Amino acid sequence: MKNFESSIRNVFQEAFQYFLNKSFDIRVGEYRRVVLMQVNIFLIISTLLIIKPIVNSLFLSSFGYSSLPTAFIIVSIFAVAISRLYSRLLSKFAFDKIMTRTLLTSVLSLFVFGLLLRLNILVQLVLLLFYVWVALFAVVSSSQFWVLANIIFNAREAKRVFGFIGAGAIAGGIFGGYLTSIMAPLIGSENLIFLSILVLLPSFWITKRIWTERDSEQQRVQQRKIQEENLPDKPFHLIKKSRHLSLMAGIIGVSVVVAKLVDYQFSAIASTAILDPDQLTAFFGFWFSNFNLLSLFIQLFLTRRIVGMFGVGSSLLILPGAIFLGALAMLFFPLLGAAIFIKLCDGSLKQSINKSATELLALPIPLEIKSKTKSYIDVTVDSVASGIGGLLLFFLVNGLQISTNWISLLIIGLLAVWIYFALQVRDEYLKSFKLKISKKISRKNTNKQAESNESVIGNLQKQLESTKESQLLYMIQKTREVPRDEFYLPLKKLLVHESGRVRAEVISSLRSYISHNLSGDMLLLVKDNDQEVRVNAFEYLIALAPGNRVKLIESYLEHEDERIRESALLALAIETRGNQELQNWFSFGDRLQMRIQQMDNTENVSEKDKLHQHIIQIIGASNASGYFSYLQNAFHHEKVEIVIKAIEAAGNTVHPQFISVLLNFLNQKIFLPAAQTALANYGSQVFPVFQKLIQEDKIPAELVRKLPVVAQKINSQKSIDFLFFLLDYEDYMVHLESLKALNNLKQSFSHLFFDKKLVMSLIAEEIHLSKNTLIVLKSKFVTNMDLDSISPKILDARNSLIKLLERRLDGSLERIFQLLELQYPPEDILTVYKGIQSNKTDLRMNAIEFLDNLLEARLKKILIPVLETAILNSMAEPVFNLFAEKEPDEFACYRLILEGVDLKLKLAVFYLLEQLSDPQFLPLVQAYLNSENQKIRTFAKKAQQAMTLS
């Protein structure tokens, strides 16, 4: 019998968990925490909705609605005192003890108030204190609950479960409201207080249970942070220092003032229309329950979808927008129906969409700061705002005698401020998550604003005074983009810099400043020890020297110093390139031939090699086609430095005959950088050649992987087109290199155009591939296969395929993020990618949450589940239930793998099918017998033959 009862209980438990998962995305390991938290907030809010109508009706019947502003002010004064006491207690005692003792104190307080009112002792004083106590209980108990929720749930869990947990609060409001409306006429308002005690008592036990069963290790660390973190600032100063917290406080403060004004309008019109206290209690209880009933519907079926689709920032705009409509109704039609409508807008959305969005705002704030500031915001800011609302009402109603409907004008004005804060806090929310993911990002960088043109110029000028060579070279190149007079003097000072590369680059930059002739300085620099400096100085003189430049150049071509003669001839080769007439004027061919004879007659090996390199440079710089045979011979020279000079020279010629030779050098590591730079010198004309060779399958995949680096060096729209072409190549390493190159192009040449639709389609394709890979890796094909019955060959082939699949999943995720960098701010995407690579679970979850708020709705809908499954492994059910109609069989798994473009994976599948030799897979193989790829055809035919023979 016991076994039967246990089985029935297990069946019901599994059914309930399945319902929670399917309906509300509650996952394995979360059920108990979520249900306990929901029941807990249900009891707290039920208690509040029992005692709130009681105290409202008794207060209004005893004091009248004109006393409400005074009551609001008194509440705010008490709240400030309670908040200070609470902050001191939090630094001395553990949070769980403070929360449980608060609940016990609340139970005792309710008993005392109920007893005093039942015995009619000091009724008016007791009512006033009871009114203040209820207001404080509402904010303190709710704040403590949501701090507890932030402790036991991480960012990703909170995004999913807060809506469901919040439904418990709304259900409590419905239960408490309807209970009050039914019981108040039967037993009287004072006796309902004792009933509320019975409702609140279980919350004490549940809170202790939740704290006991929490994720012990992580929460102990968090609790120690709360207690041990030595934050010298008081909560007010912490809020003031943080723009995120300041905006949160501003939103809550303004919303509370608006709520008080709305509450006053509702209470004033209701108390005028309904005079009997018990009927008024029933009216409040009935409508509060109706408001909460609508709120529950919104919370269960709309909140998670709305917040997930529009994000936290946009969701915060819904409540003020609805109240605006209600305020307009109250302004023009100040009737009970209009009062109910504006309260409906406030009551139904405040505890559903707005509550979830507001609580989510606190997620990226460090827990040690959150614990000190959130309660302060929820209690002090809330209550001070109530006091401000009271003062405003006191001034408007009691002072200026303004009628109830005109208060709507003030509400509309405050709504404008509320909406402004909501728009601003979205950016701060993202920045806070970004900062939480990467502590290396300084606040200055996360809060930086667009610099003005003047500040950019000033920054460049300062950077030109740097002592770092790499930084100086970068800044010198940047000055060429905007050659302003402000840069002239800082650049001129660098002509005496210790680095030859810096001096050479400065000379090239100074050629843009035609109004400042520096020929005198160049005459000195032609004698520089660095050849690049000498050549650039000669180029400057050839282009800009005053007087007879021909005689000047000829004098240096015949100079007694060998180094100067070489540099002058190289500069002449550069400046007369393509100008045969000018070359003949300077007898360029004769001079080059003399150099070659001089090299042939030189016996010293070192001198001979120097001359050889110099000749190669001159041939490349001048594009002297008659001497290309010297370059062809130099490609096969035994000395590396000469081969490198020949590669560089071939690139400088930009002649098509050298492209195939340079491509071959890409396979040799020592020549790779020189060959890539040489090919990049050809510019966009090289891409048609590359594409033809790739399409004709004349270059191997290992060589194709080197081409993206060539493309990223070329400032052309055709570079982007070529790299997108490579994304169709059947090699995932080519894809990775191409995406890296695309991102480098975006950073280096920001004017180039990236087709957003094309990028989005590529992202969708990669997500689809990742999804297929996950389905296969989580299927029985991988997890539950009987390995003992498999032959060693099949086992090896199968294991190789699984390893390739795991690699493809990692590579696919990397490609997704590289594509995202083309669509979104690269620094944000890079921050997320580093976060998900962390071995810390919290950091990975925060990274995904940051991305969730960064992406547009249709993209995150398909990407976030894949990331959660691949990175967090947090899906509560088999992945094929999420991404496919049913679990795929072995045939379907092979088909899913073959959908990709990874050649190695396809070949691995066909090799495994060959070893299996199972005819059931024959249709799968036959589909690839006519593939354009020769390797695929070969492997598919082998698999077909093995199946046919079996």
N, C-alpha and C positions, 0 to 999 in steps of 0.2 A: 504493500500500500504506500509506504514511504517512497519507494522508487518511482511509483506511478505519479505521486504528487510532485516529486522532484522533476520528473520528465515533463509534466504539464507546465510547471513553473519555468523550466528552461525554454520550452516552446514559446510561451508567452513573452519571456524576456527577449528571445531572439527575434520574435515578430515585432516587438516594440522597438528594438534597436534598428531593425531593418526599416521600420516606418520613419524613425528619426533620421536615419541616413538618407533615405530616398527623398523625404520631404524637406528636410532642413540642413542636409549636408553635415550632420553630426557624425564624427568618425570614431573608429576603434580607439579605446583609451580615454574617450571624452564623455561617454554616456553618463557615468555616475556623477562626475563633477558638474556637468551641465544641468542635470535634473535637480541635484541638490541646490545649486545656485538659483535655479528658476523657482523652486519651491520656497527658498529663503526670501527672495525679493517679493514673491507672492504674499507671504505672511506679513512682511514689513509694510507693504503698500496697502494690504487689506486693513491692517490696523489703522493706518493713516486715514484711509477713506471711511472708516467707521467714526473716528473721533473728529475729523475735519468738518463734516456737515453738522455734527453736534455743536462744536465750539462756534462755528460760523452762525448757526441759527440762534444759539443762546446769547452770543455776543451782540448780534444785530437786534434781537428782541429786547435786550437789556440796555444797550447804549445807543442804538440807531446807527445807520450807515454813515452818518456825518462824523462818527468817531473813528472810522477806519483809518484815515490818514495818521491820526495820533498813534493808533496801535502799530501801524507800519514803522513809525519812528522808534517806538519803544522796542520793537523786535530788533531793529538794527543796532541799537545801543547794547542790548543783551548779547547779540551775536558777536560783536567785536570782543567783548569780555570773554565769551565762551571760546572764541577762536584762539585767543592768546593762551588761555588755560590749556586748550587742546594741543597747541604746538609744544608747550612745555612737557606735557604728559608724554607726547610722542617721542621726545628725546630721552625719556627716562624709562619707559615701559615698552614691551613688545606690542606690536600692532594688534595681535590676536587677543591679548588681554584687554587692551583698551576697547576693542569692539564688543567683546562679550560682556564686559562690565557696563558698557553703555546700554546694552540691551537689558541687563538686570536692573539698572537704575531707571530705565524707562518703564519697566513693569511696575516697580515700586511707586514711581511718580503717578502713573495712571490710577493705581489703587488709592493713593492719597487724594488726588483731585476728585475722583468719583465719590469717595467717602465724604469729603467736605461739601460737595454740591448736593449730595443726597441728604445731608443733615442741615443744609441751608446755613452754613457757617461762612460769614464774610463773603457772601455770594459774588458781589461785584469785583472785589479784589481777587478772589479765586478765579473768576471768569477771565479777568485781564491776564493773570499769570498763566492760566491754562491756554489762552490764545497765543501768548508768547511761546509757551513750551511746545505747543503743537507745531508752530512755525519752525522752531529750532530742531525738533525731532525730525521733521520732513527733510531738512537739508543735511543734518548730521548723519542720520541713519542711511540715507541714500548715498552720500559721499563715501562713507565707510564701506558700504557694499561694493561700490564700483572700484575703490582702491583695492579691495580684496580680489575682485575680478581681474584687475590688471596684474596682480601678483600670480594668480594661479593659471592664467591663460597668456600665451605668447601672442605676438602681433598677428600672425596668420590665423590662429585659432580664434582670436578676438573678433577679427573681421567676419568670420562665419557664424560664431555662436552668440555674439552680443545681441543680435536681433532676436534670436530665439529666447535667450534669457530675459531680455527686456519685455517679451510677451508675458512673462510671469508677473511683471510689475503691472502691466495693463490689466491682466486677468484679475489680479488682486484688487485693482481699482474697481473693476466691474462687480466682483464679489462683495467687496466692502460697501460699495455704493448701493447696490440693490438690497443687501442685508439691512442697511440703515433705513432705506426708504420703506421697507416692509415692517421692521421691528419698532421704529420710532413711534408710530401711532399706537402700537400695542403695549409697549412697556415703558415708554417715555425716554427722552433723550439722555437723562442722567444715568439711567440703568444700563444703557448701551456701553458705557465706559468699562464696566466690569466684563462685558462680553469681549471687548477688544483685548483685555489682558489674556484671556484664554487663547486668542488668535496669535498673539505675539510670543507667548512663552516657548513654543516649539522652535522658534528662530534661534534661540540661545543654544539649544542642543545641536541644531543643524550647522550653525556657524563653527562650533567646536569640531564637529565631524569633518567639515570641509577642510579646515585647517590641518587636521590630523592626517587626512588622506591625500593631501596635495603632493605634487612631484617633489619629494622631500629634499633632495640634494640641491636642485636649482633654486627652490624657494628659500632654503636656509641661507644660501648665498645672498639672495635678494634681501632677506630680512636683516642679515648682518649689515648689508649696505645701508639700509634704512637707519639702523641704530648706530653704526660705527662711522659713517661718512661725516667728517667734520666740516660741515658747511657753516662758516661763520655768519653768513647773512641770514637775516630774518626772512620769512616768506615774502613779505612785501618787496624787499630789496631783490630777491631772486626773480620775482615776477617782473620788476622794473628793468632788470638787466636783460631779460629775454623778450625779444619781440614776439616770439611764438606765444609765450605765456601771457604777455600783455594783451595780445589780440584775443586770446581765449577768455581772459578776464573781462575784456571789453564786450565780447559777444554775450557772455553770461550776464554781465551787469545790465546791458541795455535790454536783453530779453526779459530779465526779471522786472525792470521798471515797466516795460510794455505789458508784461503779464499782470502786474499790479493794477495798472490803469484799466486793462480789460476786465480784470476781476472786480474792480470797483464798479465799472459800468454794468456788469452782469448782476452784481449783488444789489446795487442801488435800484435798478429797474425791477428786479425780482421782489425785493422787500417792499417796494411801493405797490406792486400789484398783488402780493400775497401777504396778508396781515397776520394770520394765525401761525404761531411758532412751530407747532408740530407739522402743519401743512407745508411750511417753508422748509423744514428739515427734510420732509419727504420729497419736495420739489428738487432741492439740491441733490439729495441722494439719487433720485431718479435720473436727473440729467448728467450728473457726474458719471453714473454707470453707463449711460448711453454714449457719452463722450469716450469713455474707456473701451466700450464695445467696438466702436468704430476704430479706435486707436489699435485695438488688438487685431482686427482684420488687417489694417495697414501693416502692422508689425510682422504678422505671420506671413503675409503673402506679397507684400510690396517692398518693405524696408531693405531686405538683403539685396533684392534685385536693383532697387534705385541707387542705394549707396554703392553697390558693386559696379553699376553701369556708369553713373555720373561722378563717382568719387566723393570724398568727404567734403571738399570745398563747395561744390555745386549743390550738394544735398542740403547744406546749411541755408540755402536761399529759399527753400520751399516754404518753411514756416513763416518767415516775414512776408513773403508774397501772399500767402493765404490770409494772414491777419490784415494786410492792406485792404483786401476786398471786404473783410468784415468791418473795418474802420469806416470805409466809405458807406456801407449799409447803415451803420450806427449814426453817421453824420447826417444823413438825409432822412432816415426812417428810425427814430429813437423809440422803438417799440420792443416789447418782450421778445418777439420773434427775432428781431435784429440782434438783441443782446445774446440770445441763445446761439445765433449763427456765429458771432465773433468769438464767443467762448468755445463753440464747437471747433472752429479753426485752430484756436490755441490749444484746447484740450486734446484733440485727436492727433495732432502732429507733434506736439511738444514731447510726449512720452514715447513716440514711435520713431519716425525718421530723424527728427532733430536730436532726440536723446542719443540714439546710436551714433550719429555723426559727431556729436559733441564729445561723447566718451572716446571715440576713435581718435579725436584730435590729440588726446593725451598719450597715445601709444608711443610715439618716438621720443618722449621726454624720459631721461634717465630716472629709474625708480626712486633713487635716493632724493632727487629733486622733486619728483612728482608727489611723493608721500608728504613732503613739507608744504607744497604749494597747492595741491589739488583741494585738500580739505579747506585751506584758507580761501581759495576761490569759491568753492561750493558753499561755505558757511559765511565768511566775512563779506566777500563781494556780493553774494546773493542777498545777505541781510542788509548791508549798507545800501545796496540798490533798492531794496524794499523801503528803507528809510527815505531815500531820495524820492522814490515814488510817493511815499506818504507826504513828504514836504511839498512836492508839486501839487498833490491833491489838496493838501491843507491850504496852500496859497490860492489855488484856482477855485476850489469849492467854497471853503469857509471865508477866504479873503475877498476874492473877486466875484463870488456868487455865480460862477459860470455853470450853465446847465450841463447835464451828463453827456449829451451828444457832441458838444463842442470839444470835449476831451479827445475826440478822434483826431483832431488836427495835430495835437501834440504827439499822439501815437504815430501818425504818418511821418512826422519829422524824425522821431526816434528810429523808425523803420529804415529811413535812409542811412542813418549812421550804422545800424545793424548790418545792412547789406554791404556797406563799404568794408566793415571789419571782416565779414565772411569772405569777400573777394580777396582781401589781403592775406588771410590766414592760410589759404590753400598753398601759396608759394612757401610760406614759413613751414608748413607741415612737411612738404617735400624736402626742404633744406634740412630740417631737423632729422629726418630719416637718413638723408645723405650723410650728415655729420655723424650719426650713430653708427652707420656702416663703416665709414672710414674716418678714424680719429686723426689721420694725418692732414685732413682738409681743414684748414684754419677757418675761423669765423669770418676773417677778413675776406677770404676767397668765396665763402658761401654766401656772403652778403654783398658781394661786389656789384657795383652798378656800371653801366656803360660809361666808359671814359670819354671825355670830350676830346675833340681834335687837338686842342692845345695841350691837354695832359699827355696825350700820346706822343706828341712832338717832344715835350719836356722829358718824358721818360726815355725816348730814344737818345736824346742828348746826354742824359746821365749815364745810360748804358754804354755809350761810346768811351766813357772814362774807366770802364771795367779793366781789371788786370787779367781776366781769364781769356785765353786765346779763342776758344770755341765760341764763347759768348760774343766776343768782339767781331769775329768773322760773320756770325749770324746777324748782328746789328748793322754791320757795314752793308751786307746784302739788302737788308730791309730799307736802308736809306736810299737805295737806288729806286725803290718803288715810289718814294716821295722826295725827289731831290730838291730840298728847300735850302735857302740861304743860311738858315739856322744851323745846318749841319756842316757847313763849309769849314769853319775854324776847328771844330773838334776833329774832323777828318784830316785836316792838314797837319795837326799835331801828331797824328799817328804815322806820318811819313818817317819818323825816326824811331818807331816801335822796334823792340828787339826781335820780334817775329818776322821772318821774311814773308810768310804767307799773308800776314796782316798788312805789311807794306805794299805787297803786290795788289791785294784787293782794294786798298785805299786808292792806289793810282788809277785803277779801273773806274772807281766811283768818281774820282775828281775830274775825269774827262767830261762829265755832265755839266760842270761849272765853267762854261765857256767864258763868262765875264771875268773870271779869275784865272789868268794865265800863269801856269807854274812851270814854264819851260826851264827857268833857271834852276829850280829844284830838281827837275828831271835830268838836267845835264850832270848833276852830281850823282843821281841815282843810277845812271847808266854804268857807273863804276862799282855798283853794289856787289857784295859777295854772292848774293842769291841770284841765280839765273832768271827765275820768274820775275823778280823785281826789275832786272835789267831789261828783259824783253818788254814788259809792260811800260817801262819808262821810254823805250824806243818807240813803241806804238803811240804813246802820248805825243812824242816829238814829231813823228811822221804826220800825225793828224793835226796838231795844234801849234807847232813851233812857228814863231814869226820869221820873216825873212826867207832866204833861199833854203828851203828844206832839203832840196836835192843835194846841194853841196854838203849840208850838215850830215846827211845820211851817208854819203859817199866817204866822208872823212872817217866815219866810224867803221865803215865796211873795210877800210884799209888801216885801221888802228893797229898800233904795235902790240896792244894787249890781246892775246888770243881769245880770252873770255869775252871781251867787248865785241870783237869781230863776229864771234859765234852768235851772240845775243842780237847784234844788229842784223845779221843775215836772217835769223829766225823771225824777228819782228818784221823785216821786209817781206818774208814769205807770207806772213799772216795778212799784212796790209795790202799786198799786191795780188792776193788770191783771186783767180778768175780774170785778172786784168793783164792780158798778154802784152799789150803795148807797154804798160808800165814795167813789166818784168824785163822786156827787151831793153828799155831805157837804162835800167840798172844792171844789165847783163846778168840777170839772175841765173839763167841756165849755165853760163860759163862758170859762175862762182860756185854753183852746186857741183858741177863736174870737177872743179879744182879740189873741192872737199873730198870727193870720192877718191881722186888720185892720191890725195894726201893720206887718206886712210889706208889705201892699198900699199903705199910706200912706207908706212909706219911699222916698225918692228916691235916696239914696246906694246905689250898686250893690253895693259891698262889704258894707255893713250888711244890705242886702236879701238877699244870698246867704247870709249867716250865719244870719239869721232863717229863711230858707227851709230850710236844713239842720236847724236846731233843730226846726222844726215837723215835718219828715219823721221825725226821730228820735223825737219824742213820739208821733206816729201809730203808728209801728212798735212802740214799747215798750208802748203802752197797748192795741194791737190795736183801735183805734177804727175800726170798719168803715164808719161814716158818712163818714169822711174818706179812704177808699181812693182816691177819684178824684184826690186830690192826688198820691198815689204814682204812679198811672197817667200823669198829666201829667209828673211829674218824670222818668220813664223816657226821655222824649224831649227832655229839656233839653239845651241846647247845651253846658253846662259839665259836664266830666267828674266833678268832685267832688260835684256835686249828684246826678248819675245814680248814683254809687257809694253815696251816702247812701240813695237810694231803694231800691237793691238790698238793702242791709243791712236797711233798715226792712221791706221785703217779707218777707225771711227771718225777721225777728223776729215778724211777725204770724202766721206758720205757717198762712196761709190758702191753701187749694187753688187759688184763682183766680190766684195769682201763679206757680205752678209752671211753666207753659208759657212765661211771659215770662222767668223766670229761666233756663230752659233755652236760650233764644235768645241770652242774654248770654254763654253759654259759648263761643260762636264768636268773640267779640271779646276779643282778648288783654288789652286794658287793663282789662276788666271781669271777666275770668276768675276771679281769686282771690276777689273779692267775691261773685260768683255761686255759686261752689262752696261757700263758707262759708254763704251764705244758704240754699242748698238743704239743706246738712247740718243746719241748725237745725230742719228739718222732722222729723228723726229717721227711724225706719224706715217711717213712713207714706208716704214718698215713693217707696219701691221698687215697690209695685204699679203706680203711675203710670208709672214708667220702663219696667217690663217690658211693660206694655200698648202703650206707644208703640213700643218696639223690635219687638215681635211683629207689630205692624201696619205696620212699616216706615215710620213717620212721622217718624223722626229719622235723619239721615245718620250714616255711620260716623265722620266727623270729630268729631261731637258726642258720640257714644257713648264715644269715647276719653277724654272729660273726666269721665265719670261715676264711674270707680273712685276718683278723688280725693275725690269727695263721700262715697262709701261708707266710705272709710277714716277719715273724721272722725266717724262715727256709732258709738257704743258699743252695738252690738246684734248678736245672733246672726243677725238678718236681713241684716245687712251682708255676712256671710260667704256666706249663701245667694245673695244677689244677685250677688256677685262670681263665685261658681261658675257661676251662670246665664250671666254674660258670657263665660265660657270656651267656650261653645258658639257664640258669635257668629263670623261668618265674616270676621274681620279679625285678623291676627296682632298688630297694634299694640294692639288692645283686650285681647288675651290678656296681652301684656306688662304693660300698665298695671294690669290686674286682679290679676295675680300680685304686682306691686309693692305694690298696696294690701292684699292679703291678708297679706303679710309685715309691712307697717306696722301692720295691725290686731293681728297676733300680738304684736308688740313693745309696742304701746301699751295693749292690753287683753288681758292674759295669761289672763284667766278665760274667754275665749270658746273654744268647742269647735270643733276641726277634725276632720272625719271622716277617720281615717287610711286606711281602705279606699278612700274616694273619692280621696284624694290619691295613693295608690299606683296606682290605676287610671289617673289622669290622667298620672302619670309614665310608666307603661307605654305609654300612647297616644302621648305625645310622643316616646318612644324609638322607637316603631314608625314614626312620621312621619320622624324623623331617619334611620332605617335606609332607608326608601324613597327619601328624598332622596339619600342617599349612593349607593344602587344606581343611580339615574338618572344622577347626576353622573359616576360611574365607568364607565358603560356606553358602548357604541359610539355610541349616540344623541348623546352629547356629545363623545366623544374622537376618534372615527374617521370622522366624516361627511365626505363629499366636498363641500367648500364651493364649489368652482368650478362645480359643476353646479346650484347653487341660485340661484333668482331673488333680487334684492335685497329684495323684500317678505318672502319666506319667511325669508331670512337675518336680517333685522331682527327679525321675530317670534320666530324661534328664539333669537337672542341675548338678547332681552328676557326670554324664558322662563328661560333659563339664569341670568341675573342675579337674577331673582326666586327661583329655586331656591337659589342661594347665600345670598341674604338669608334665605330660610326656614330654611336649615340653621343659620345664626348665631342667628336668632331662636328656633329650636326648642331649641338648646343653652342659651340664656339662660333660656327658660321651664322647662327641666328643672331647672336649678339653683335657680330661684326656688321651684319645687315642692318640691325637696329641703329648702329652708330651712324649709318648713312641717312637715317630718317629722324633721329632724335639727337639732342646734345651729346656729343661723344663722351664728355667727362662724366655725365650722369650714367650712361650705359656702362662705361668702364668701371665706375664705382659699384654698380650692381653686379657686374661680372666677377669682380674681385671678391665681393661679398658672398656670392654663391659658391665660390671655390674654397671658402674658409672651412676649417674643420669644426667650427663652432656653430651649433644648431641655431642659436638665437640670431647670429649674424646672417646666416643664410635666409632665415625667415624674414628678418628685417629687410634684406635685399630684395626679396620677392615682393614684399609689401610696398616698398618704394617703387618698384617697377610697376606694380598693379595700379598705382596712382599716377604713373607717368604715361602709360600707354593709352591709346584711344580704345573705346569700348569693344569694338569688333575684333581688335587684335588681341587684347588681353583675355577675351573670352576663350580663344583657342590656345593661347600660349601659356597662361598661368597654370592650368591643370597639368600640362606637360611638364613644366618646371617643378611643380609640387611633387609629381610622381617620380621624376628622374632624380631630383636633388634632395627633397625632404622624405621621399618614400612614405607619404602620409595619407595615401588614399585608403579609405575604409573598406573598399571592395576590390576585387580583381580589376586590373586596369582595362581588360577587354570589355568589361561592363560599362566603362566610362567612354571608351573610344570606338567600340565596335558593337554590333548587334549581339554577337555571341562569341564564345571562345573559339579561336581558329583551330582547325585541325592541322596536321602536318603539311598537307598540300597547300592550304591557305597561308601557312607561315612562309613556305618557300616563295609563293606568289608575292607576298608582301615585301620580302627581301629583294626580289628581282625588280620591284617598282623603282628602286633607286638608280642613281647614275654611277655608283661606285663599282668600277670594273673588278676590283679584287673580290668584292662580296659576291658578285655574279659568278665569277670563276669558281669561288669556294663552294657555292650552291651546286653548280654543275658537277664539280669533283665529288661532292658528297652523294649526289644522285647517281653518279657512275658507280660508286662503291656500293650503294644500296641495291642497284640493279632491279628496282621495283617497277613493273610495267604501269602501275597506277599513275606514275609521274610522267609518263610519256607525253601527254598533251602539253604539259608545262615545258618540256624540252623542245618539242617540235616548233613551238612559237618563236624560238630563237635560232633555228637552223639557218635562216636567211638574214641574220643580223649583219649590219654594215661592218661591225668590228670582227676582224679575222680571228682573234683569240676566243671571242665568245662563240663563234661558229665552230671552231675546233673543239672546244670543251663540250659544247652541246652535242656534237656528233659522237664524241666518245661516250657520253652518257646514254645517247640513243642506242648505240651499238650494244652497250652492256645490257640495257633493258630488253632489247630484241633477242639477244642470245639467251637471256634467262627465261 
